[in-house]
Amino acid sequence: MSDKARVAVFLSGAGSNMAALLHASHLPGAAYEIVLVASNDPAAPGLALAEAEGIPTFALAHKGMSRDAHDAAMEAEVLRAGADHIALAGYMRILSDGFVGRWPGRMLNIHPSLLPRYKGLDTHARAIAAGDTAGGVSVHLVTPDLDAGEVLGQLAVAIRPGETAETLAARVRMAEHQLYPHVLNRYVARHHDSDWLLARVRKLAMAMPEAEERDSHGAPGFRTSGRSGKFFAYFSDRHHGEPHIALLAKTSGVDEMTDLIARDPERFYRPAFYGASGWVGIVLNRRDTDWDQVAHWIARSWRSVAPRRLTGLLDAADAF
């Protein structure tokens, strides 16, 4: 099975950003593939571009349909295509909160301004009227609030003397075609990025009461604070020649560790050096990493070493 992310692209018009994403997906090292191009306009030229490249398409006019009904039909095609991400590329429909809420962190949009400036329409005219020296483009995650999701990447485009909204739009569009494939590729490949994975582990580990970070044998480790503090998690980036980027967490002992590995050898493994003491390796560099499970193991491992004065309050809270 391919490790590439499967992306559905939504468009309403010419499809130039879709084409940029599609052609970039054919380059060496691409971390995604386009599995569907869908539109709310059956006459959208972008559909013909996709069909010419052999990409499955779907079109459904939204006129006469409720927003929820149209979104449901579009989403059904996305799921039928097996897509795990959606890239909006000139899709001129505001999606329902319910649809967006079912794709948190998996739906991206491109917007022709340097967000948070100039959300919505007429971005180029507004930037020129404000006397800005640059316009530009942003790629962001989609949330229920319009153009308000986390910005994943931006590219500025100079505003020249005598600039018009039309001339600026033409040059921003060229920037869009460079930025969107780059950001999408980087985003869907983040599960291979050790810095990104460490940041997620660090956030979860440091959320535990009185936790501190300290290197151990050249690897980031997390322990309870104080002179008598004990380690409850390690971040292993292919240490000791292992192929994994992983979280190392404490189990109840070697028997439990062995059982976990036997039940799911793709997700758990016996780490070198630590495995003899019952620590288990939890593989992180997978597209389907269950971060709720990672959080569970960090919390459980912390409880196994934290002092009673800290765990007692949590135990009492759990009792209720």
QUIMOSUL-V555512 format. One line per field, one symbol per residue. phi: phi as a letter, one per 30 degrees, with the letter a starting at -180 (. if undefined). psi: psi as a letter, one per 30 degrees, with the letter a starting at -180 (. if undefined). A space follows every 10 residues. Layout:
BEGIN
phi->???
psi->???
END
This chain:
BEGIN
phi->.ddddccccc bbbdiddedd dddddcdeid cbbdcabbbd beceeddddd ddcicebbbb dddicdeddd dddddededd didcbbcdbi ccbdddedde ddbdibbcbc bdaceddhdi chdddddddd iddbclbbcb dcbedehcde dcabbdbdcd eidceddded dddddedddd ddddddddcd dccddddddd deddddddeh cbcadbhibd bbbddjdcdb dbabccchdh iddccbccbd cdldddeddd dddbddccad ddidddcjdc ccdcdbdcec dddededddd ddedbddedc dddddddddc
psi->kkgkkjkkkk lfbegeeeee eeeffflkgk glkkfkkllg jfgkffeeee efggkklkkj kfkgkleeee eeeeeeeeee fgkflkjkih jhkklleeee ffhkggkllk khlikgkhlb lheeeeeeef glfkaakkkl kklfkkhflk kfllkkkkjl kgkleeeeee eeeeeefeee eeeeeeefgf ffjeeeeeee eeeeeffkkh llkkkjhgkk lkllllfglk kfkljjihlg glflklkklk afaeeeeeee eeeifffklj kkefefggkk kjkfikfgkj feeeeeeeee eeeffllefe feeeeeeef.
END
